[in-house]
Amino acid sequence: EEELRTNPRNSVLLARLARYYAGLGDRAAADAYMQRALALGRGDPDVLSESASVKMQLGDHEGAMNFIAQALEAGAPLAEVRDAPEFDALHGNPRYERLLQQGAAHPAPSLCKE
């Protein structure tokens, strides 16, 4: 939170604080930080992925999958989503598996030019 004082508009930091508070079980703080992060970091795949993690920690699997879909659409790397341990509980869920298949079929454009 100290770093947040120097850069209160850092959406990724706000999202990470949301995940931290979700891990502590503080739903109100997690939701507040997540909403701020989403407002500042609209469409940022890191913010969307962190928001999915927050939802998972709070037990909201459907909400997590909504954010996973948005994160993949925004360019989050499929491997990071697929291999993230916080999403292990979703493996085998038909919707989650479809999201992964769609992400594999439509990979985000590479930022590196050959």
N, C-alpha and C positions, 0 to 999 in steps of 0.2 A: 504494500500500500504506500510505502515511502516513495517508490518510483512513480506512482500514480500522481503524487503531488506535483512532480516536476513536469509530467505530461498527462494531464487528465483526459486527453482525447485519444489515448492509446487503446484502440479497440481490442487488440489481441491481449494486452495485459488485463483489461477489464474481463475478457472472456476467461482468462486463466484464473483470475480471482473468483469468478463465478464457479468454476470447477472446484477450486479449493474449498469454498464455502459449502458446495454440494457435498463434498467428501466429509465435511464436518457435520453434515446433516442440517445445516442452517438454510432451509429452503427459502426463507424471505431474503436473506442476503444474496444467495445464489441467483434467485430470480431477478433481483434488483440490478446486480452487476451484469447479468446476461442481457437484460433489456437495454441497458446503457451501451453494452458492446455491440449489440445488433443495430441500435440506432446510429452509432458512429461508423460501424464497419459493414454497412449494407453490401452484401454480395461478396464479402471477403471469405474465401474458403477456409482460412484458419479459424476465423470467428465462428463460422457455421459448424465446423468440425468440433470445436470446443463446446459449442452449444449442444451438439448431439451428445457429447460426453456428460455434460451437466444433466441432461434429461435422463440418461442411463443411470447416473448415480442417484437421481431422485426417483427412479423406478418407473419412469414414463417411456416405455419402449416405443410406442407409436410416435410420440413427440421426437424421440431420438431419430427414428427412421425418417421423419419429415425433414429434420436438419441434415441427415446424411444425404438424402436426395438432393437438397439444395447445395450442399457442399460439393458433391460430385458434379453437379451441373455448373457450379462456379469454378471448377478446375482443381478440386482437391485430388491428390494422387490416389488412385484406386487402391494401390498396395497399402498405403497408410491406413485407409479406412478398413480394408479387408483384414489386415494384420493387427489392428489395434486391440489390445486385450480387453479394453472396456466394452467392446462390442461382442465379446465371445458369447454372451447369452443370446445374441440374435442369430447366431449360426444355426441353420436349419429352419429359421422362420421364412416362410415362402416370400413374403414381401421383401425382406432383407436380401434374400438370394436373388430376387429379380432386380433389385437395385444394383447389386454387384454385377450381374450379367449385363445390365444396361450400361453401367460404367465401363465395362470391358469392351462393349460393342461401340461405344462412343467416347474414346479416351479424350481427356482434355488436351488442347493443343500444347505442344512443347514450347517452352520459353527459349530453348536453345536452338540456334540456327546452325545448320551444318554447312 
